[in-house]
Amino acid sequence: MVTFKIDGQKVTVRKLSTILDAARKLDIPIPTLCHHPALSPFGGCRLCIVEIKGSPKPVTSCTTFARDGMEVKTSSPQLENMRKMTLELLLSDHPTDCMVCERAGDCKLQELAYFYGIKENRFIGERRTYDKKDGNPFIARDMEKCILCGQCVRICDEIQGVGAIDFAYRGLKTKICPPFDKDLNCEFCGQCVAICPTGALTGKMWKQKGRQNFTKIDTICPYCGCGCNITLHVRRNEVMRVSSKPETLNEGWLCPKGRFGYQFISSPDRLTKPLIRTISKEYSASDTWNIPPYPPLAKGGRRGGSDIFREVSWDEAFDYIAERLRDIREKSGPDAIAGLASARCTNEENYLFQKFMRAVIGTNNIDHCARY
Amino acid sequence: MDKEIVIKVCTGTGGVASGGEKVLSAFQDAIAATGIEATFYEKCTTKKVGCRGFCSKDVLVDILINGEKTTYKHVKVDMVPRIFDEHIVKGNPVAEWTVEDDYYTFHEKQQKVVLSHCGEIDPEDIDAYIAVGGYEAARKAILSMSPEEIVDAVKKSNLRGRGGAGFPTGLKWELGLRIRSDIKFVICNGDEGDPGAFMDRSVMEGDPHSVIEGMIICAKATGSRRGYIYVRAEYPLAVKRLQLAIDMCHKQKFLGKKIFGSDFDFDLSIFQGAGAFVCGEATALMRSIEGKRGMPSPKMWRSAEKGLWDKPTVLNNVETFANIPRIILKGASWYRNLGTERSGGTKVFSITGKVKNTGLVEVPLGVSLRHIIYDIGGGIEGDKTFKAIQTGGPSGGCIPAEHLDIEVDYESLAQVGSIMGSGGMVVLDETSCMVNTAKFFLEFTQEESCGKCTPCRIGTKRMLEILGRITRGKGRDGDIELLEELGRYIRAASLCGLGMTAPNPVLSTLRYFRHEYEAHIKEKRCPAAVCRDLITYTIHEEICKGCGACKKVCPADAIRGTRKTPHKIDQSLCVKCGTCFDACKFKSIMKA
């Protein structure tokens, strides 16, 4: 353990803790843009500088280990001036279109500019301009807004293990991009979108769907057995966006399905009532398997009205299933029946389903995409 | 059979560029064609040697007849037959082609330790190196010295890192020795990137074995089994010669398993950098070897604790390693006594710019800048006035005439606002504009910034933009203060040495040549008449003969006048290209 002082307060932290860790523990605010507790220290933005007694130059608190007896000052006129200068410089190479930016209100850079009161900029000069052409359906990349904090690069490499992007070029033209500056072609988990402190990376699906005034509903991702915690951003009973909180069991990380695969909720294709297949007149009863592929969608996109399926009540559907299962079992034995469940069901549902197949039907023909 | 003739041809990068290889083969052809060895029973050999530092006189050829040396300068292939015929066959040197006194004074005033073999031995022949005592030090260190003894010797020698920062080498090795680890690395930093600096290249090309020997000794001292030499790919000849040297060491069992018959294993390989200046920074260099982008990382650990692949790593510069064998052989106190109290030994500088003798010089630490510029460099070219000397490359600062007598070492250079750096020295005379010079160096660092931290990436760009507008005559009140504020901020807030030192050229010129900045901003005038937007060309009516030469060459048709009457420049049309200035034979065109 290491004991030292921050702004006069004594603090004891584990060995190899950084000054920033200790300050966070004491709830002393130190501004950062490139730091993330789950990622390796970067030391790029230079906002978290602090003064250590006896040290000739300020040091970045995110990359300096706490040592016994250290006396750290997190704020002084000189430090605040330097932080202000850093923000001024960052903003001098950043578009000022906050009013139409997806991240306005949720942007760390905007927030810091607000706190430091940066209205006029002494360093207006050349700015990076990029072509915003991007072919993928998920992630909008506006690299003019990128402040090169490197969090997306690190999360992609260290958490996701993909390494789809990295720094490229040098000097002011430094840019984060996929190899050879091509279009993004990764697994589109969107972790980079979630971690980006500015509007450089945003989700294409929630473009212009609103920035504030959502009802936030915590729920569990319906896709797989991991059961990640997600938060639905809902407005007028429509899910606009999905996020996840860092204090959950999945630490806020999500996969492409959890983050971007929510359109099914209000999809017109979604079944809301049970359907029973009614074989069209051209096909004989013995030709059950020889049905044509899906017919074209009826107007309005619903399949309910087609001549193959008939909308029925749950009662009728259950009666039909029970009758058919009993018939087949009697005629050909229980092993003529197989059950396929889904990883999207809860554990309890899947447990019940296999119980039903094994104990009620009497077969071991039971499986689902993640295996029983 | 009583005559022994040796012909040494410079084949460093400078020599090769001037045609050294062709001159060498011309001599070889001449030996074969005349059959001199058979006819006169003479032993006649040719040798390719490394750079002797005086590159402006390349190709330099030494002809030794029974040890008596004659040196020819600017040798071209068509000069070879006459030299061969008159000097080698008949014994009369061709006096008009031999070097003058300045060549000898240039060398005599130096003290060559690291460069002592450069230009003397064949770098592609290990036997030549062994013949001058090569690998004796490594053998001694491996077979009869303990790691502690080696570290002690290096510590006592007062050798400090020659890469520029000047960290005591012995201390670094001691840290490397003390750390316990299964794997340790030794890295030689040969990523010499400063514009105009070529000390390390000359050593790697002219005496590659001394670097390897130094690394072997370091490996023994720190208990490392694996080493890398990081050379920039822009040095193909250095890469080739180092590789040759490593291969020859393998054959001689100086590298590989059980070297020198001991039970110590050490092996080396070359890693070629891809041309990023910032990869000369230790952490960026190690990331580069790891196959990652060469970007500096915060120094949470010393390299000696966690370096390459998070393993303890001792990283030193080429020149540092080349010094090691000499320290082991000749003793620490000999080396220590060469330099000053704070730093021992000699340092190689590459001296360029407006000085008569440009090239590599090696002097003991502690000599004065005046000694380097005037005694060795021969003074200012064209007998103009000395204005400043930029030391330490783009990360250094400009030192004015008033500080010419300071002793050159790490601390004193830092005191006057510059740095030792890797040892580049650019001499500036009265025709250099200091604002423009600062802009030039900053342009370089800005382009080479890795882009990781804000001060370096955007800060240097903004400084450059301010300097740009000052040199274009668009400077504003308060620009000087803004430059100073930005400069101090970048120096304090940057992540690595590149950013921390990037404002040095600006801050040092602001310190010593503030009046030039003021003239640019307030009077819209460039005192040295360099900044194009701030100069006006006028024709002196009394001198102009009306020959029309200027009118003919003017690309903007800005010059008016009839023949034999004084001409005039229409300032509204003049694009300030300076063509007329060069074209006028009567010097009637004034630049101000």
Chai-1 contact restraints between the chains, C-beta under 6 A:
chainA,res_idxA,chainB,res_idxB,connection_type,confidence,min_distance_angstrom,max_distance_angstrom,comment,restraint_id
A,G43,B,P298,contact,1.0,0.0,6.0,A-B,restraint_1
A,G43,B,L495,contact,1.0,0.0,6.0,A-B,restraint_2
A,G44,B,K452,contact,1.0,0.0,6.0,A-B,restraint_3
A,G44,B,C453,contact,1.0,0.0,6.0,A-B,restraint_4
A,C45,B,T454,contact,1.0,0.0,6.0,A-B,restraint_5
A,R46,B,C453,contact,1.0,0.0,6.0,A-B,restraint_6
A,R46,B,T454,contact,1.0,0.0,6.0,A-B,restraint_7
A,R46,B,A493,contact,1.0,0.0,6.0,A-B,restraint_8
A,K57,B,A492,contact,1.0,0.0,6.0,A-B,restraint_9
A,T63,B,P298,contact,1.0,0.0,6.0,A-B,restraint_10
A,T63,B,M300,contact,1.0,0.0,6.0,A-B,restraint_11
A,M82,B,Y489,contact,1.0,0.0,6.0,A-B,restraint_12
A,M82,B,A493,contact,1.0,0.0,6.0,A-B,restraint_13
A,M85,B,Y489,contact,1.0,0.0,6.0,A-B,restraint_14
A,T86,B,T454,contact,1.0,0.0,6.0,A-B,restraint_15
A,L89,B,T454,contact,1.0,0.0,6.0,A-B,restraint_16
A,L89,B,I458,contact,1.0,0.0,6.0,A-B,restraint_17
A,L89,B,G459,contact,1.0,0.0,6.0,A-B,restraint_18
A,L90,B,T454,contact,1.0,0.0,6.0,A-B,restraint_19
A,D93,B,I458,contact,1.0,0.0,6.0,A-B,restraint_20
A,F123,B,R462,contact,1.0,0.0,6.0,A-B,restraint_21
A,G125,B,R462,contact,1.0,0.0,6.0,A-B,restraint_22
A,G125,B,E465,contact,1.0,0.0,6.0,A-B,restraint_23
A,D166,B,R293,contact,1.0,0.0,6.0,A-B,restraint_24
A,F167,B,R293,contact,1.0,0.0,6.0,A-B,restraint_25
A,G171,B,Q446,contact,1.0,0.0,6.0,A-B,restraint_26
A,G171,B,E447,contact,1.0,0.0,6.0,A-B,restraint_27
A,G171,B,S449,contact,1.0,0.0,6.0,A-B,restraint_28
A,L172,B,K461,contact,1.0,0.0,6.0,A-B,restraint_29
A,T174,B,G451,contact,1.0,0.0,6.0,A-B,restraint_30
